[in-house]
Amino acid sequence: MGAIIKKYKLWIIGLLLALAIVLLWFHYKSTAWERDLTVAFVGYEKVTKLNGVKDIYEIYEITNDTNRVLSNVTLVFKCKSYTGRNLIYEYGGHDSLQQGVTKEFRISSNEIREYNEENGNTLYYDHELVKVKYKK
């Protein structure tokens, strides 16, 4: 076994280096939204709709810090449950964001709760923004 390792030592090192570079590249690409966008949580707004249903909206402001127009801007939320089952809720997908422009996104707590109930996540208790997807 030692002879094989000595014989292919450079190949093994090269393979490990290539694997490390690929992993770093995927990490860089998956966190690009953190460099391209400024995301700020503004606050909550309580709303009573015309039919008497009360809802709470979470308000996020997203600023495009790139020199490109971003399309299909989608906010991705991780929905937490007491059972440990986490769902992914996506909001948006139809909005575009011009260079340097800040846009407000309002997320309905009732819609997220309904999404969780429809997908069997009945013990849902909270959600958090984990990513913003878009196309350049």
C-alpha positions as CSV (number, residue, x, y, z in Angstrom):
1,M,0.0,0.0,0.0
2,G,2.9,2.4,0.8
3,A,4.4,1.8,-2.6
4,I,1.2,2.7,-4.3
5,I,0.9,6.0,-2.3
6,K,4.5,6.9,-3.1
7,K,3.9,6.1,-6.8
8,Y,0.7,8.2,-7.1
9,K,1.5,10.8,-4.5
10,L,1.5,13.7,-7.0
11,W,-1.7,12.5,-8.6
12,I,-3.4,12.3,-5.2
13,I,-2.3,15.7,-4.2
14,G,-3.4,17.1,-7.6
15,L,-6.8,15.4,-7.2
16,L,-7.3,16.8,-3.7
17,L,-6.3,20.3,-4.9
18,A,-8.8,20.1,-7.8
19,L,-11.5,19.0,-5.4
20,A,-10.7,21.9,-3.1
21,I,-10.9,24.4,-6.0
22,V,-14.3,23.0,-7.1
23,L,-15.7,23.2,-3.6
24,L,-14.5,26.8,-3.2
25,W,-16.0,27.7,-6.5
26,F,-19.4,26.3,-5.6
27,H,-19.3,28.1,-2.2
28,Y,-18.4,31.4,-4.0
29,K,-21.3,31.0,-6.5
30,S,-23.8,30.0,-3.8
31,T,-23.0,33.1,-1.7
32,A,-23.0,35.5,-4.6
33,W,-26.3,37.0,-3.6
34,E,-24.7,38.3,-0.4
35,R,-22.2,40.3,-2.4
36,D,-24.6,41.4,-5.2
37,L,-27.5,42.6,-3.0
38,T,-28.1,44.5,0.2
39,V,-30.9,43.0,2.1
40,A,-32.5,44.9,5.0
41,F,-35.3,43.8,7.2
42,V,-37.5,47.0,7.7
43,G,-40.1,45.7,10.1
44,Y,-43.6,44.4,10.4
45,E,-46.9,45.8,9.3
46,K,-50.3,44.6,10.8
47,V,-53.0,44.7,8.2
48,T,-56.8,44.0,8.4
49,K,-58.1,43.1,5.0
50,L,-61.6,44.1,3.8
51,N,-63.0,40.7,4.7
52,G,-61.8,41.1,8.3
53,V,-58.9,38.7,8.1
54,K,-55.9,40.0,10.0
55,D,-52.4,39.5,8.7
56,I,-48.8,40.5,9.4
57,Y,-46.5,41.5,6.6
58,E,-42.7,41.3,6.9
59,I,-41.1,44.1,4.9
60,Y,-37.7,43.6,3.3
61,E,-35.8,46.1,1.2
62,I,-33.4,44.7,-1.4
63,T,-30.9,46.9,-3.2
64,N,-29.2,45.8,-6.4
65,D,-25.5,46.5,-6.0
66,T,-24.4,45.2,-9.4
67,N,-24.1,46.8,-12.8
68,R,-26.7,44.5,-14.3
69,V,-30.5,44.2,-14.3
70,L,-31.6,41.2,-12.1
71,S,-34.7,39.4,-13.1
72,N,-36.9,36.7,-11.4
73,V,-35.9,38.0,-7.9
74,T,-37.1,35.4,-5.4
75,L,-36.8,35.4,-1.7
76,V,-36.2,31.9,-0.2
77,F,-37.3,31.2,3.4
78,K,-36.6,28.2,5.6
79,C,-39.8,27.3,7.5
80,K,-39.0,25.8,10.9
81,S,-41.2,23.2,12.6
82,Y,-41.3,21.6,16.1
83,T,-41.1,18.2,14.4
84,G,-37.7,19.1,12.8
85,R,-39.2,19.1,9.3
86,N,-38.1,22.2,7.5
87,L,-39.8,23.4,4.3
88,I,-38.5,25.9,1.8
89,Y,-41.0,28.7,0.9
90,E,-40.2,30.9,-2.1
91,Y,-41.7,34.3,-2.6
92,G,-41.5,36.3,-5.8
93,G,-40.0,35.1,-9.1
94,H,-41.6,37.7,-11.3
95,D,-39.9,40.9,-10.1
96,S,-36.9,42.6,-11.8
97,L,-34.4,44.9,-10.1
98,Q,-32.6,47.6,-12.0
99,Q,-29.0,48.6,-11.2
100,G,-28.7,50.5,-7.9
101,V,-32.4,50.4,-7.2
102,T,-34.0,49.5,-3.9
103,K,-37.3,47.6,-4.0
104,E,-39.6,46.7,-1.2
105,F,-40.9,43.1,-0.7
106,R,-43.8,42.3,1.5
107,I,-44.2,38.8,2.7
108,S,-47.6,37.7,4.2
109,S,-47.3,35.6,7.4
110,N,-50.7,34.0,6.6
111,E,-49.5,32.8,3.2
112,I,-46.4,31.2,4.7
113,R,-48.6,29.5,7.4
114,E,-51.1,28.3,4.7
115,Y,-48.2,26.9,2.6
116,N,-46.9,25.0,5.6
117,E,-50.3,23.6,6.4
118,E,-50.9,22.5,2.8
119,N,-47.6,20.7,2.8
120,G,-48.1,18.8,6.1
121,N,-45.9,21.0,8.2
122,T,-48.6,21.6,10.9
123,L,-46.3,22.3,13.8
124,Y,-44.7,25.3,11.9
125,Y,-43.5,28.1,14.3
126,D,-41.1,30.4,12.5
127,H,-39.3,31.2,9.2
128,E,-36.1,32.9,8.2
129,L,-34.7,34.4,5.0
130,V,-31.8,32.1,3.8
131,K,-31.2,33.2,0.2
132,V,-32.3,35.5,-2.6
133,K,-32.3,33.9,-6.0
134,Y,-32.2,35.8,-9.3
135,K,-31.0,35.7,-12.9
136,K,-28.4,38.1,-14.2
